[in-house]
Amino acid sequence: MMSAVLDATTDGAVWNRLIEPTRPAMPAEAAQYFLTLKFTDGDREQMHELAKRHQAGDLTPSELESLQTFRRVALQLDLLHAQARASLRQVGNGQHS
């Protein structure tokens, strides 16, 4: 289970417990909506630029904080997308409650 891999106090671990991958499926409409959530082109460009500059060791403390925020939100979005996909599979297999 993913929570066993993550530290119990990380954002990802808390979100994993909140979303509960073993919970019955969320409504298909909600799952489909969550799967439409994505970063804007501007955010993706900013993340890419921050990541390149981080590899070069050229970030200010404020920029490093921004990069870490983007990483946390990206992980949270990945967890939400995973739960939505799992829910749609459950609904598709007639396993919803």
Jmol script that loads the backbone (N, CA, C; Angstrom):
load data "model"
ATOM      1  N   MET A   1       0.842  -1.177   0.000  1.00  0.00           N
ATOM      2  CA  MET A   1       0.000   0.000   0.000  1.00  0.00           C
ATOM      3  C   MET A   1       0.886   1.239   0.000  1.00  0.00           C
ATOM      4  N   MET A   2       0.471   2.273  -0.668  1.00  0.00           N
ATOM      5  CA  MET A   2       1.294   3.460  -0.831  1.00  0.00           C
ATOM      6  C   MET A   2       1.628   4.117   0.501  1.00  0.00           C
ATOM      7  N   SER A   3       0.697   4.154   1.471  1.00  0.00           N
ATOM      8  CA  SER A   3       0.960   4.829   2.733  1.00  0.00           C
ATOM      9  C   SER A   3       2.083   4.157   3.510  1.00  0.00           C
ATOM     10  N   ALA A   4       2.335   2.879   3.273  1.00  0.00           N
ATOM     11  CA  ALA A   4       3.435   2.211   3.945  1.00  0.00           C
ATOM     12  C   ALA A   4       4.776   2.712   3.428  1.00  0.00           C
ATOM     13  N   VAL A   5       4.784   3.201   2.186  1.00  0.00           N
ATOM     14  CA  VAL A   5       6.010   3.686   1.582  1.00  0.00           C
ATOM     15  C   VAL A   5       6.302   5.120   2.019  1.00  0.00           C
ATOM     16  N   LEU A   6       5.255   5.915   2.184  1.00  0.00           N
ATOM     17  CA  LEU A   6       5.406   7.322   2.526  1.00  0.00           C
ATOM     18  C   LEU A   6       5.468   7.504   4.038  1.00  0.00           C
ATOM     19  N   ASP A   7       6.248   8.491   4.484  1.00  0.00           N
ATOM     20  CA  ASP A   7       6.264   8.873   5.889  1.00  0.00           C
ATOM     21  C   ASP A   7       4.848   9.257   6.275  1.00  0.00           C
ATOM     22  N   ALA A   8       4.402   8.868   7.455  1.00  0.00           N
ATOM     23  CA  ALA A   8       3.023   9.086   7.890  1.00  0.00           C
ATOM     24  C   ALA A   8       2.627  10.550   7.949  1.00  0.00           C
ATOM     25  N   THR A   9       3.592  11.468   7.961  1.00  0.00           N
ATOM     26  CA  THR A   9       3.254  12.882   8.086  1.00  0.00           C
ATOM     27  C   THR A   9       3.480  13.672   6.804  1.00  0.00           C
ATOM     28  N   THR A  10       3.870  13.027   5.711  1.00  0.00           N
ATOM     29  CA  THR A  10       4.058  13.767   4.469  1.00  0.00           C
ATOM     30  C   THR A  10       2.694  14.142   3.892  1.00  0.00           C
ATOM     31  N   ASP A  11       2.678  15.163   3.043  1.00  0.00           N
ATOM     32  CA  ASP A  11       1.437  15.553   2.386  1.00  0.00           C
ATOM     33  C   ASP A  11       0.828  14.361   1.650  1.00  0.00           C
ATOM     34  N   GLY A  12       1.685  13.625   0.936  1.00  0.00           N
ATOM     35  CA  GLY A  12       1.203  12.482   0.172  1.00  0.00           C
ATOM     36  C   GLY A  12       0.576  11.407   1.043  1.00  0.00           C
ATOM     37  N   ALA A  13       1.171  11.134   2.181  1.00  0.00           N
ATOM     38  CA  ALA A  13       0.626  10.111   3.081  1.00  0.00           C
ATOM     39  C   ALA A  13      -0.709  10.548   3.661  1.00  0.00           C
ATOM     40  N   VAL A  14      -0.801  11.810   4.028  1.00  0.00           N
ATOM     41  CA  VAL A  14      -2.062  12.319   4.570  1.00  0.00           C
ATOM     42  C   VAL A  14      -3.148  12.263   3.497  1.00  0.00           C
ATOM     43  N   TRP A  15      -2.817  12.689   2.268  1.00  0.00           N
ATOM     44  CA  TRP A  15      -3.786  12.620   1.175  1.00  0.00           C
ATOM     45  C   TRP A  15      -4.176  11.178   0.889  1.00  0.00           C
ATOM     46  N   ASN A  16      -3.240  10.259   0.926  1.00  0.00           N
ATOM     47  CA  ASN A  16      -3.539   8.858   0.671  1.00  0.00           C
ATOM     48  C   ASN A  16      -4.541   8.331   1.697  1.00  0.00           C
ATOM     49  N   ARG A  17      -4.363   8.712   2.955  1.00  0.00           N
ATOM     50  CA  ARG A  17      -5.321   8.287   3.985  1.00  0.00           C
ATOM     51  C   ARG A  17      -6.669   8.963   3.776  1.00  0.00           C
ATOM     52  N   LEU A  18      -6.659  10.199   3.350  1.00  0.00           N
ATOM     53  CA  LEU A  18      -7.896  10.925   3.114  1.00  0.00           C
ATOM     54  C   LEU A  18      -8.670  10.318   1.947  1.00  0.00           C
ATOM     55  N   ILE A  19      -7.973  10.019   0.875  1.00  0.00           N
ATOM     56  CA  ILE A  19      -8.618   9.480  -0.323  1.00  0.00           C
ATOM     57  C   ILE A  19      -8.983   8.015  -0.146  1.00  0.00           C
ATOM     58  N   GLU A  20      -8.221   7.284   0.673  1.00  0.00           N
ATOM     59  CA  GLU A  20      -8.454   5.864   0.929  1.00  0.00           C
ATOM     60  C   GLU A  20      -8.660   5.068  -0.358  1.00  0.00           C
ATOM     61  N   PRO A  21      -7.583   4.586  -0.946  1.00  0.00           N
ATOM     62  CA  PRO A  21      -7.716   3.848  -2.205  1.00  0.00           C
ATOM     63  C   PRO A  21      -8.663   2.658  -2.150  1.00  0.00           C
ATOM     64  N   THR A  22      -8.922   2.115  -0.975  1.00  0.00           N
ATOM     65  CA  THR A  22      -9.822   0.963  -0.883  1.00  0.00           C
ATOM     66  C   THR A  22     -11.276   1.366  -0.646  1.00  0.00           C
ATOM     67  N   ARG A  23     -11.518   2.661  -0.505  1.00  0.00           N
ATOM     68  CA  ARG A  23     -12.880   3.169  -0.313  1.00  0.00           C
ATOM     69  C   ARG A  23     -13.704   2.858  -1.561  1.00  0.00           C
ATOM     70  N   PRO A  24     -15.015   2.641  -1.377  1.00  0.00           N
ATOM     71  CA  PRO A  24     -15.852   2.428  -2.563  1.00  0.00           C
ATOM     72  C   PRO A  24     -15.716   3.588  -3.553  1.00  0.00           C
ATOM     73  N   ALA A  25     -16.011   3.298  -4.776  1.00  0.00           N
ATOM     74  CA  ALA A  25     -15.822   4.254  -5.864  1.00  0.00           C
ATOM     75  C   ALA A  25     -16.548   5.570  -5.627  1.00  0.00           C
ATOM     76  N   MET A  26     -15.878   6.652  -6.026  1.00  0.00           N
ATOM     77  CA  MET A  26     -16.544   7.950  -6.040  1.00  0.00           C
ATOM     78  C   MET A  26     -17.471   7.964  -7.253  1.00  0.00           C
ATOM     79  N   PRO A  27     -18.450   8.848  -7.248  1.00  0.00           N
ATOM     80  CA  PRO A  27     -19.348   8.903  -8.407  1.00  0.00           C
ATOM     81  C   PRO A  27     -18.555   9.143  -9.699  1.00  0.00           C
ATOM     82  N   ALA A  28     -18.989   8.514 -10.769  1.00  0.00           N
ATOM     83  CA  ALA A  28     -18.282   8.613 -12.047  1.00  0.00           C
ATOM     84  C   ALA A  28     -18.128  10.060 -12.495  1.00  0.00           C
ATOM     85  N   GLU A  29     -19.137  10.882 -12.271  1.00  0.00           N
ATOM     86  CA  GLU A  29     -19.068  12.281 -12.688  1.00  0.00           C
ATOM     87  C   GLU A  29     -17.953  13.006 -11.945  1.00  0.00           C
ATOM     88  N   ALA A  30     -17.820  12.726 -10.665  1.00  0.00           N
ATOM     89  CA  ALA A  30     -16.758  13.355  -9.865  1.00  0.00           C
ATOM     90  C   ALA A  30     -15.392  12.866 -10.346  1.00  0.00           C
ATOM     91  N   ALA A  31     -15.268  11.568 -10.571  1.00  0.00           N
ATOM     92  CA  ALA A  31     -13.995  11.010 -11.036  1.00  0.00           C
ATOM     93  C   ALA A  31     -13.602  11.616 -12.375  1.00  0.00           C
ATOM     94  N   GLN A  32     -14.555  11.722 -13.277  1.00  0.00           N
ATOM     95  CA  GLN A  32     -14.265  12.303 -14.585  1.00  0.00           C
ATOM     96  C   GLN A  32     -13.838  13.757 -14.447  1.00  0.00           C
ATOM     97  N   TYR A  33     -14.485  14.490 -13.559  1.00  0.00           N
ATOM     98  CA  TYR A  33     -14.097  15.887 -13.341  1.00  0.00           C
ATOM     99  C   TYR A  33     -12.671  15.969 -12.799  1.00  0.00           C
ATOM    100  N   PHE A  34     -12.365  15.175 -11.777  1.00  0.00           N
ATOM    101  CA  PHE A  34     -11.025  15.225 -11.176  1.00  0.00           C
ATOM    102  C   PHE A  34      -9.943  14.911 -12.207  1.00  0.00           C
ATOM    103  N   LEU A  35     -10.258  14.029 -13.154  1.00  0.00           N
ATOM    104  CA  LEU A  35      -9.276  13.688 -14.181  1.00  0.00           C
ATOM    105  C   LEU A  35      -9.044  14.833 -15.169  1.00  0.00           C
ATOM    106  N   THR A  36      -9.907  15.837 -15.171  1.00  0.00           N
ATOM    107  CA  THR A  36      -9.690  16.999 -16.046  1.00  0.00           C
ATOM    108  C   THR A  36      -8.771  18.030 -15.404  1.00  0.00           C
ATOM    109  N   LEU A  37      -8.527  17.919 -14.109  1.00  0.00           N
ATOM    110  CA  LEU A  37      -7.679  18.892 -13.420  1.00  0.00           C
ATOM    111  C   LEU A  37      -6.232  18.711 -13.848  1.00  0.00           C
ATOM    112  N   LYS A  38      -5.619  19.798 -14.265  1.00  0.00           N
ATOM    113  CA  LYS A  38      -4.219  19.744 -14.683  1.00  0.00           C
ATOM    114  C   LYS A  38      -3.597  21.120 -14.503  1.00  0.00           C
ATOM    115  N   PHE A  39      -2.279  21.149 -14.515  1.00  0.00           N
ATOM    116  CA  PHE A  39      -1.561  22.411 -14.414  1.00  0.00           C
ATOM    117  C   PHE A  39      -1.737  23.203 -15.713  1.00  0.00           C
ATOM    118  N   THR A  40      -1.734  24.514 -15.581  1.00  0.00           N
ATOM    119  CA  THR A  40      -1.787  25.363 -16.768  1.00  0.00           C
ATOM    120  C   THR A  40      -0.445  25.279 -17.495  1.00  0.00           C
ATOM    121  N   ASP A  41      -0.445  25.697 -18.752  1.00  0.00           N
ATOM    122  CA  ASP A  41       0.812  25.734 -19.510  1.00  0.00           C
ATOM    123  C   ASP A  41       1.835  26.619 -18.793  1.00  0.00           C
ATOM    124  N   GLY A  42       1.373  27.745 -18.258  1.00  0.00           N
ATOM    125  CA  GLY A  42       2.271  28.651 -17.545  1.00  0.00           C
ATOM    126  C   GLY A  42       2.886  28.006 -16.322  1.00  0.00           C
ATOM    127  N   ASP A  43       2.086  27.249 -15.570  1.00  0.00           N
ATOM    128  CA  ASP A  43       2.620  26.554 -14.396  1.00  0.00           C
ATOM    129  C   ASP A  43       3.631  25.493 -14.805  1.00  0.00           C
ATOM    130  N   ARG A  44       3.326  24.748 -15.874  1.00  0.00           N
ATOM    131  CA  ARG A  44       4.264  23.716 -16.331  1.00  0.00           C
ATOM    132  C   ARG A  44       5.581  24.344 -16.780  1.00  0.00           C
ATOM    133  N   GLU A  45       5.496  25.460 -17.482  1.00  0.00           N
ATOM    134  CA  GLU A  45       6.718  26.154 -17.902  1.00  0.00           C
ATOM    135  C   GLU A  45       7.509  26.635 -16.687  1.00  0.00           C
ATOM    136  N   GLN A  46       6.799  27.172 -15.694  1.00  0.00           N
ATOM    137  CA  GLN A  46       7.481  27.652 -14.489  1.00  0.00           C
ATOM    138  C   GLN A  46       8.135  26.489 -13.743  1.00  0.00           C
ATOM    139  N   MET A  47       7.435  25.364 -13.625  1.00  0.00           N
ATOM    140  CA  MET A  47       8.010  24.196 -12.955  1.00  0.00           C
ATOM    141  C   MET A  47       9.259  23.714 -13.684  1.00  0.00           C
ATOM    142  N   HIS A  48       9.185  23.670 -15.015  1.00  0.00           N
ATOM    143  CA  HIS A  48      10.324  23.214 -15.809  1.00  0.00           C
ATOM    144  C   HIS A  48      11.520  24.139 -15.597  1.00  0.00           C
ATOM    145  N   GLU A  49      11.279  25.437 -15.646  1.00  0.00           N
ATOM    146  CA  GLU A  49      12.361  26.403 -15.459  1.00  0.00           C
ATOM    147  C   GLU A  49      12.957  26.300 -14.047  1.00  0.00           C
ATOM    148  N   LEU A  50      12.098  26.175 -13.048  1.00  0.00           N
ATOM    149  CA  LEU A  50      12.596  26.035 -11.674  1.00  0.00           C
ATOM    150  C   LEU A  50      13.401  24.751 -11.514  1.00  0.00           C
ATOM    151  N   ALA A  51      12.934  23.669 -12.126  1.00  0.00           N
ATOM    152  CA  ALA A  51      13.654  22.390 -12.026  1.00  0.00           C
ATOM    153  C   ALA A  51      15.027  22.480 -12.690  1.00  0.00           C
ATOM    154  N   LYS A  52      15.088  23.102 -13.873  1.00  0.00           N
ATOM    155  CA  LYS A  52      16.378  23.270 -14.551  1.00  0.00           C
ATOM    156  C   LYS A  52      17.328  24.112 -13.695  1.00  0.00           C
ATOM    157  N   ARG A  53      16.828  25.193 -13.147  1.00  0.00           N
ATOM    158  CA  ARG A  53      17.677  26.062 -12.341  1.00  0.00           C
ATOM    159  C   ARG A  53      18.081  25.378 -11.033  1.00  0.00           C
ATOM    160  N   HIS A  54      17.204  24.531 -10.512  1.00  0.00           N
ATOM    161  CA  HIS A  54      17.540  23.790  -9.292  1.00  0.00           C
ATOM    162  C   HIS A  54      18.686  22.818  -9.563  1.00  0.00           C
ATOM    163  N   GLN A  55      18.636  22.144 -10.700  1.00  0.00           N
ATOM    164  CA  GLN A  55      19.722  21.225 -11.063  1.00  0.00           C
ATOM    165  C   GLN A  55      21.046  21.958 -11.194  1.00  0.00           C
ATOM    166  N   ALA A  56      20.979  23.211 -11.611  1.00  0.00           N
ATOM    167  CA  ALA A  56      22.196  24.021 -11.749  1.00  0.00           C
ATOM    168  C   ALA A  56      22.603  24.668 -10.426  1.00  0.00           C
ATOM    169  N   GLY A  57      21.786  24.477  -9.383  1.00  0.00           N
ATOM    170  CA  GLY A  57      22.093  25.067  -8.086  1.00  0.00           C
ATOM    171  C   GLY A  57      21.897  26.574  -8.059  1.00  0.00           C
ATOM    172  N   ASP A  58      20.936  27.058  -8.837  1.00  0.00           N
ATOM    173  CA  ASP A  58      20.785  28.499  -9.024  1.00  0.00           C
ATOM    174  C   ASP A  58      19.404  29.013  -8.581  1.00  0.00           C
ATOM    175  N   LEU A  59      18.850  28.451  -7.509  1.00  0.00           N
ATOM    176  CA  LEU A  59      17.553  28.919  -7.024  1.00  0.00           C
ATOM    177  C   LEU A  59      17.712  29.736  -5.753  1.00  0.00           C
ATOM    178  N   THR A  60      16.896  30.771  -5.641  1.00  0.00           N
ATOM    179  CA  THR A  60      16.824  31.525  -4.387  1.00  0.00           C
ATOM    180  C   THR A  60      15.997  30.696  -3.409  1.00  0.00           C
ATOM    181  N   PRO A  61      16.063  30.997  -2.129  1.00  0.00           N
ATOM    182  CA  PRO A  61      15.217  30.271  -1.166  1.00  0.00           C
ATOM    183  C   PRO A  61      13.725  30.360  -1.519  1.00  0.00           C
ATOM    184  N   SER A  62      13.278  31.502  -1.985  1.00  0.00           N
ATOM    185  CA  SER A  62      11.880  31.666  -2.363  1.00  0.00           C
ATOM    186  C   SER A  62      11.518  30.797  -3.564  1.00  0.00           C
ATOM    187  N   GLU A  63      12.408  30.710  -4.539  1.00  0.00           N
ATOM    188  CA  GLU A  63      12.163  29.872  -5.706  1.00  0.00           C
ATOM    189  C   GLU A  63      12.176  28.390  -5.336  1.00  0.00           C
ATOM    190  N   LEU A  64      13.064  28.015  -4.419  1.00  0.00           N
ATOM    191  CA  LEU A  64      13.089  26.629  -3.960  1.00  0.00           C
ATOM    192  C   LEU A  64      11.778  26.278  -3.266  1.00  0.00           C
ATOM    193  N   GLU A  65      11.267  27.195  -2.481  1.00  0.00           N
ATOM    194  CA  GLU A  65       9.978  26.971  -1.818  1.00  0.00           C
ATOM    195  C   GLU A  65       8.870  26.809  -2.863  1.00  0.00           C
ATOM    196  N   SER A  66       8.902  27.619  -3.918  1.00  0.00           N
ATOM    197  CA  SER A  66       7.908  27.499  -4.991  1.00  0.00           C
ATOM    198  C   SER A  66       8.008  26.140  -5.671  1.00  0.00           C
ATOM    199  N   LEU A  67       9.223  25.692  -5.954  1.00  0.00           N
ATOM    200  CA  LEU A  67       9.417  24.390  -6.578  1.00  0.00           C
ATOM    201  C   LEU A  67       8.886  23.276  -5.680  1.00  0.00           C
ATOM    202  N   GLN A  68       9.167  23.360  -4.392  1.00  0.00           N
ATOM    203  CA  GLN A  68       8.680  22.340  -3.460  1.00  0.00           C
ATOM    204  C   GLN A  68       7.158  22.344  -3.391  1.00  0.00           C
ATOM    205  N   THR A  69       6.551  23.519  -3.463  1.00  0.00           N
ATOM    206  CA  THR A  69       5.090  23.610  -3.464  1.00  0.00           C
ATOM    207  C   THR A  69       4.533  22.940  -4.707  1.00  0.00           C
ATOM    208  N   PHE A  70       5.110  23.235  -5.869  1.00  0.00           N
ATOM    209  CA  PHE A  70       4.662  22.587  -7.103  1.00  0.00           C
ATOM    210  C   PHE A  70       4.794  21.072  -6.988  1.00  0.00           C
ATOM    211  N   ARG A  71       5.877  20.589  -6.421  1.00  0.00           N
ATOM    212  CA  ARG A  71       6.074  19.137  -6.287  1.00  0.00           C
ATOM    213  C   ARG A  71       5.013  18.526  -5.381  1.00  0.00           C
ATOM    214  N   ARG A  72       4.719  19.187  -4.265  1.00  0.00           N
ATOM    215  CA  ARG A  72       3.692  18.667  -3.357  1.00  0.00           C
ATOM    216  C   ARG A  72       2.327  18.628  -4.029  1.00  0.00           C
ATOM    217  N   VAL A  73       1.976  19.710  -4.705  1.00  0.00           N
ATOM    218  CA  VAL A  73       0.672  19.754  -5.370  1.00  0.00           C
ATOM    219  C   VAL A  73       0.611  18.708  -6.480  1.00  0.00           C
ATOM    220  N   ALA A  74       1.692  18.523  -7.215  1.00  0.00           N
ATOM    221  CA  ALA A  74       1.723  17.513  -8.279  1.00  0.00           C
ATOM    222  C   ALA A  74       1.505  16.120  -7.705  1.00  0.00           C
ATOM    223  N   LEU A  75       2.117  15.816  -6.577  1.00  0.00           N
ATOM    224  CA  LEU A  75       1.911  14.514  -5.937  1.00  0.00           C
ATOM    225  C   LEU A  75       0.456  14.369  -5.502  1.00  0.00           C
ATOM    226  N   GLN A  76      -0.096  15.414  -4.920  1.00  0.00           N
ATOM    227  CA  GLN A  76      -1.488  15.376  -4.490  1.00  0.00           C
ATOM    228  C   GLN A  76      -2.423  15.169  -5.682  1.00  0.00           C
ATOM    229  N   LEU A  77      -2.129  15.846  -6.769  1.00  0.00           N
ATOM    230  CA  LEU A  77      -2.937  15.683  -7.977  1.00  0.00           C
ATOM    231  C   LEU A  77      -2.803  14.261  -8.519  1.00  0.00           C
ATOM    232  N   ASP A  78      -1.600  13.701  -8.491  1.00  0.00           N
ATOM    233  CA  ASP A  78      -1.394  12.314  -8.927  1.00  0.00           C
ATOM    234  C   ASP A  78      -2.227  11.347  -8.093  1.00  0.00           C
ATOM    235  N   LEU A  79      -2.260  11.561  -6.777  1.00  0.00           N
ATOM    236  CA  LEU A  79      -3.053  10.694  -5.900  1.00  0.00           C
ATOM    237  C   LEU A  79      -4.541  10.813  -6.209  1.00  0.00           C
ATOM    238  N   LEU A  80      -5.006  12.029  -6.426  1.00  0.00           N
ATOM    239  CA  LEU A  80      -6.411  12.247  -6.755  1.00  0.00           C
ATOM    240  C   LEU A  80      -6.758  11.604  -8.094  1.00  0.00           C
ATOM    241  N   HIS A  81      -5.872  11.745  -9.078  1.00  0.00           N
ATOM    242  CA  HIS A  81      -6.096  11.112 -10.377  1.00  0.00           C
ATOM    243  C   HIS A  81      -6.127   9.590 -10.243  1.00  0.00           C
ATOM    244  N   ALA A  82      -5.232   9.034  -9.438  1.00  0.00           N
ATOM    245  CA  ALA A  82      -5.200   7.579  -9.251  1.00  0.00           C
ATOM    246  C   ALA A  82      -6.503   7.089  -8.630  1.00  0.00           C
ATOM    247  N   GLN A  83      -7.006   7.819  -7.635  1.00  0.00           N
ATOM    248  CA  GLN A  83      -8.262   7.417  -7.009  1.00  0.00           C
ATOM    249  C   GLN A  83      -9.410   7.531  -8.006  1.00  0.00           C
ATOM    250  N   ALA A  84      -9.405   8.585  -8.812  1.00  0.00           N
ATOM    251  CA  ALA A  84     -10.467   8.753  -9.805  1.00  0.00           C
ATOM    252  C   ALA A  84     -10.436   7.618 -10.825  1.00  0.00           C
ATOM    253  N   ARG A  85      -9.243   7.253 -11.306  1.00  0.00           N
ATOM    254  CA  ARG A  85      -9.145   6.151 -12.274  1.00  0.00           C
ATOM    255  C   ARG A  85      -9.602   4.829 -11.644  1.00  0.00           C
ATOM    256  N   ALA A  86      -9.208   4.605 -10.397  1.00  0.00           N
ATOM    257  CA  ALA A  86      -9.625   3.378  -9.712  1.00  0.00           C
ATOM    258  C   ALA A  86     -11.142   3.356  -9.542  1.00  0.00           C
ATOM    259  N   SER A  87     -11.716   4.482  -9.223  1.00  0.00           N
ATOM    260  CA  SER A  87     -13.170   4.561  -9.071  1.00  0.00           C
ATOM    261  C   SER A  87     -13.882   4.260 -10.375  1.00  0.00           C
ATOM    262  N   LEU A  88     -13.369   4.808 -11.476  1.00  0.00           N
ATOM    263  CA  LEU A  88     -13.993   4.544 -12.774  1.00  0.00           C
ATOM    264  C   LEU A  88     -13.882   3.065 -13.142  1.00  0.00           C
ATOM    265  N   ARG A  89     -12.757   2.427 -12.782  1.00  0.00           N
ATOM    266  CA  ARG A  89     -12.626   0.980 -13.035  1.00  0.00           C
ATOM    267  C   ARG A  89     -13.652   0.210 -12.206  1.00  0.00           C
ATOM    268  N   GLN A  90     -13.829   0.604 -10.938  1.00  0.00           N
ATOM    269  CA  GLN A  90     -14.808  -0.077 -10.078  1.00  0.00           C
ATOM    270  C   GLN A  90     -16.210   0.085 -10.638  1.00  0.00           C
ATOM    271  N   VAL A  91     -16.563   1.304 -11.022  1.00  0.00           N
ATOM    272  CA  VAL A  91     -17.885   1.563 -11.580  1.00  0.00           C
ATOM    273  C   VAL A  91     -18.065   0.754 -12.864  1.00  0.00           C
ATOM    274  N   GLY A  92     -17.024   0.718 -13.693  1.00  0.00           N
ATOM    275  CA  GLY A  92     -17.094  -0.038 -14.948  1.00  0.00           C
ATOM    276  C   GLY A  92     -17.254  -1.532 -14.739  1.00  0.00           C
ATOM    277  N   ASN A  93     -16.764  -2.020 -13.594  1.00  0.00           N
ATOM    278  CA  ASN A  93     -16.867  -3.456 -13.281  1.00  0.00           C
ATOM    279  C   ASN A  93     -18.078  -3.767 -12.427  1.00  0.00           C
ATOM    280  N   GLY A  94     -18.942  -2.778 -12.217  1.00  0.00           N
ATOM    281  CA  GLY A  94     -20.148  -2.988 -11.415  1.00  0.00           C
ATOM    282  C   GLY A  94     -19.868  -3.152  -9.936  1.00  0.00           C
ATOM    283  N   GLN A  95     -18.744  -2.602  -9.444  1.00  0.00           N
ATOM    284  CA  GLN A  95     -18.364  -2.766  -8.043  1.00  0.00           C
ATOM    285  C   GLN A  95     -18.712  -1.566  -7.185  1.00  0.00           C
ATOM    286  N   HIS A  96     -19.455  -0.612  -7.690  1.00  0.00           N
ATOM    287  CA  HIS A  96     -19.792   0.571  -6.873  1.00  0.00           C
ATOM    288  C   HIS A  96     -20.851   0.212  -5.853  1.00  0.00           C
ATOM    289  N   SER A  97     -20.909   1.049  -4.811  1.00  0.00           N
ATOM    290  CA  SER A  97     -21.878   0.751  -3.739  1.00  0.00           C
ATOM    291  C   SER A  97     -23.127   1.566  -3.900  1.00  0.00           C
TER     292      SER A  97
END
end "model"
wireframe off; spacefill off
backbone 0.3
color backbone group
